[in-house]
Structure formats: structure tokens, C-alpha cells
Amino acid sequence: MDLILWRHAEAFDAREGQDDLDRELTPKGERQARRVAEWLNRQLPAGARVLASPARRAQQTAAALERRVKTVPALAPDASVEALLHVTRWPEAREPVLVVGHQPILGLTAALLLSGEIQPWAVRKAGVWWLRSRERGDSLQVVLHAVVGPEAL
């Protein structure tokens, strides 16, 4: 299974009294989302599932793909690693799954899958970590397939 973790692009800070879920992308964030979406669209098969946090900044980031996106409340900014793994059906899903979400959950998930421990790894804004599971003998291995940021594209 391929699990692609995409952190939302740069967003405005919350204004006083503004709900965190309503924060929008900055103009720079919009450019970041488009740049990374172009790369992802060249890499992802048509059948990939795209799941996104309900936060506006994640929705705007995912919209840059111009693909069908399923909004998943369990991927909100306060999500847990367990919730993310459950909604993506890790590692059993047959199709690649792209998650558009937030820190720290994306970094914690990458750390757990790659190192076996929950650690505070950082995923940069608009950054993508592409993980791939594979069976070798009797064990499941997780391979880091790619790490991409908007500045590299």
C-alpha cells in the first residue's frame, strides 16, 4: 500500500476569535498547493483515494489536485495516529491513499511507520511524505518512497 501524507500549504494565522478550521491559505500557500498538486498528479494513479481534513486550509490544498476528495472529520487538526491509520485502512488498502492534513499528526504517523516509535518528526508546510508498505517474508516493511516540498519542484 502507498500512503501519501501531504501537509496543507501555508495558511494565514488565526484572527482573534476565528475558528482554527476557518483559516485560509495565503497567496504563497495557494502557489505551493498548485506546485505540489501538479507533481502529485503526475505520480498518482487515477484510482488513488484522496482524504482531507475538514479544515479550510486542507480543503483548499486538496482542491488544487482537481480530483474527487473525501472530507474526513477524523483528520481534523486534533487527529490521532490511530484515527489516520484507521481511515486510510493501513496497510490493507489496495489503492494508494493520499491524506491532506496537519502537523503534528502527519509527522507522528511517518515516525511510527518508519521507525516503530511515535516521535515528533516535522513535515514542512505543503510537504509530501510518500510511504510504501511491502511484505518481505513474514514481515511488513515500510519504505520511504519520496519526500518532496514545494521549493524543490
Secondary structure, 3 states (H helix, E strand, C coil): CEEEEEECCCECCCCCCCCHHHCCECHHHHHHHHHHHHHHHHHCCCCCEEEECCCHHHHHHHHCCCCCCEECHHHCCCCCHHHHHHHHCCCCCCCCEEEEECCCHHHHHHHHHHHCCCCCCCCCCCCEEEEEEEEECCEEEEEEEEEECHHHC
